[in-house]
Each structure stands twice: as C-alpha cells, then as structure tokens.
C-alpha cells in the first residue's frame, strides 16, 4: 500500500514538473504557486480575507453577506500575456484586472446565452465579447489575455473574443488611473465566489 502511494506521489510530482517545464519553455511563469499566497497581498489589509488555497486552487468565498477584498500581485507588469483558469458558479460575479485597471469580467452567465458589455469575458463596461462562449458554473473556463500598450486581446475557452481592442481608460474599480504605467494583476474579491488555478504570465518586450 505504501509503495503504491509513493508511486502515485512520484507520478503527480512528475506531471507538475513537466507542466512547469513546458510553461518555462514557452516563456510563461506561474503567478500562483498552488500552495499559498506568496507573491500576493490584500488590496485592503484591514478587510475580510475570503481567499484560501486548497488542492492547488485559489478560492474566494465572498458573496451574500460576506464581503471580501481584492487580491493583488506584489509585482507590476506593463506588456504581457497572462493565462488563467477559473470556475465561477452560476450568477456569481468577479473580475480579473490587467495592470490593476482594466477588468476582464468573470460572470456565471451561461444560462443567459448572450453577450453583454458586463457579461463573462467582457472588457467591463467597454466591449462585449464577439462571441458567447461561457461555460456552466460547474465547469472550468480558460482565458488568455494580452495587453500591449493600450490594446487588449482575449481568447476565452479557446475562442478569440477580443482582438486588439483599444482600452485607454480604467474600466471601474481600478487601483488608479495611470493607464500608461505598469501595474499588478488584481483578482476581484468583494463580489462573489470564484476559484482560480494555473495563473501564468509572460512579459512581452
């Protein structure tokens, strides 16, 4: 029994090692280590921390009467591509901010079946996705967002839904208005339940 368990642990370690090696080869590196909140801090240190880490997943359990606070990377970035996976329950609401100023909306809107400028995958309040590709609330969704200068592109669940969209102003809930400066990745934590995993970034020259 112990030998089978040891073999299983070794196999898991090999899979993780290969995945990390593939990411590094592509120029991506992890922003979330799957173990704790190293490299991140609370936007409001005095606020309620609704973020936990479990089984390699970053979980936020805000919602209802529980108001959490945003989670922000310690490091700032200018031009980059970021990949992440998220699970958002039906009707739950969150957001993924590029440079802490431009929100890629996260919303459990699969039942709605239509795009909106405040819907899942929208550049919040600026532009709705070109196609509706939201998945049900019990399925993981994948995203790859690129920001270079004031242009944003997004591939959501394997489909390009924004391509070189000009975003020269904050979209709401931003850290500041200095849109031409580097900024952190910000995960919205005061709206609703959301889970993240495999958050990886590649800085662009």
Secondary structure, 3 states (H helix, E strand, C coil): CHHHHHHHHHHHHHHHHHHHHHHHHCCCEECCCCCCCCCEEECCCCCCCCEEEECCEEEECCECCECCCCEEECCCECCEEEEEEEECCCCCEEEEEECCCEEEEEECCCCCCCCCCCCCCCECCCECCCCCCCCCCCCCEEEEEEEECCEEEEEECCEEEEEEEECCCCCCCCCCCCCCCCECCEECCCCCCEEEEEEEEEECC
